[in-house]
Amino acid sequence: MKVLFSPPDITEREIEEVVDTLRSGWITTGPKTKLFEQKLAEFSHTSKAVCLNSATACAEMALRALGIGPGDEVITTAYTYTASASVVCHVGAKLVLVDTAKNSHEMDYDKLEAAITDKTKAVIPVDLAGIMCDYDRIFEILERKKNLFQPANELQRKIGRVAVIADGAHALGAEKEGKRCGEVADFTSFSFHAVKNLTTAEGGALVWRDIEGVDNEELYKKFMLFSLHGQSKDALAKTQLGAWEYDIIAPYFKCNMTDIMASIGLAQLERYPSILERRKTLIEMYDRELEGENVRHLQHYGKDFASSGHLYITHVLGKTREECNAIITKMAEKGIATNVHFKPLPMLTAYKNLGFDIQDYPNAYELFSNEITLPLHTKLTDEEAEYVIKSFKECIR
């Protein structure tokens, strides 16, 4: 039996939607992208959504809208993928990494509080595996530290404290205390990369909660300018007869989503409730079968929260990284692809070169040292899931 780690779940519905777009004569940013944005905003319980070519672009454009750049500091966790941190470097701000709490995949909130200075302009919490962070605690800290905050542009002034830009790459559809991921943080970026729960092949979306005194339509237009060279008219507007003329407001960026990508997303979003339900069924099966084993795993569902079920992260207790790597090899020999989430940022060359040292992040390193991620996706059959668990039990003993 061969079990892939995370293949895209594409059905005839997605294919039909893409074919419809190809036949329409409109394949770049246009009506399908605008419809996808509208439906994503409704799904996320927000007023607006902006679709771009990646979650990374979304997070970066949020930083740029906030005017964050050289001289500013942005805080995120050491236990994440590079995209959570690289965007800070892209805008020229200083990256500040904090360790995770002991035996937790969330950043240490006490260390977050200690890291805030008068230069801090944003915090990027990461909803790892689709489980929402403790935003109540984050906002409480930022309110307490408001006296240090020095706004540098109008949007920052309207927010009135350090901004929260959630990395919700894994977390579309996650909920906590009756609120959905996207309506809690000031800004939230979602990823639609090929391995994500909902895919557009590549792509992402940025949503934000209503900010008092901020015109959502104006903010949306700003993101549109950011995403298309600062051009005052998009391609759709320029197709109106005689309406060729445009201006370039500023030398901005090129990161728009196409209608082909949005077509896949529209079909995926229709199917998304059943996708989330299937992931929950598989996670409950894994949880049940691993009970009593020497393995710790994330809790995806509880009384007041439900994750998007994006990753099944395990920690094989008492094993070293080298022993876990050997387990990964044994699983591969049985035809099962597994993965590791994540190698902490201070262990990677780019962040070593920025002066970060893994010795300063012992809790993040401890998480990495015995982590193995099992396959979890909606192409996985019950029989394959049972085979994964049976094989995993054999390999860890």
Secondary structure as UniProt FT lines:
FT   HELIX           12..24
FT   HELIX           31..44
FT   STRAND          49..52
FT   HELIX           55..65
FT   TURN            66..67
FT   TURN            70..71
FT   STRAND          73..77
FT   HELIX           83..90
FT   TURN            91..92
FT   STRAND          94..98
FT   TURN            102..103
FT   HELIX           109..115
FT   TURN            118..119
FT   STRAND          120..124
FT   HELIX           128..130
FT   HELIX           135..144
FT   HELIX           146..148
FT   HELIX           154..159
FT   STRAND          163..167
FT   TURN            169..170
FT   TURN            172..173
FT   STRAND          175..176
FT   TURN            177..178
FT   STRAND          179..180
FT   TURN            181..182
FT   STRAND          187..191
FT   TURN            194..195
FT   STRAND          203..208
FT   TURN            212..213
FT   HELIX           216..227
FT   TURN            229..230
FT   HELIX           235..238
FT   TURN            241..242
FT   HELIX           259..290
FT   TURN            291..292
FT   STRAND          295..297
FT   STRAND          301..302
FT   TURN            303..304
FT   STRAND          305..306
FT   STRAND          312..316
FT   TURN            317..318
FT   HELIX           321..333
FT   TURN            334..335
FT   HELIX           345..347
FT   HELIX           349..352
FT   TURN            353..355
FT   HELIX           358..360
FT   HELIX           362..369
FT   STRAND          371..374
FT   TURN            378..379
FT   HELIX           382..396
//
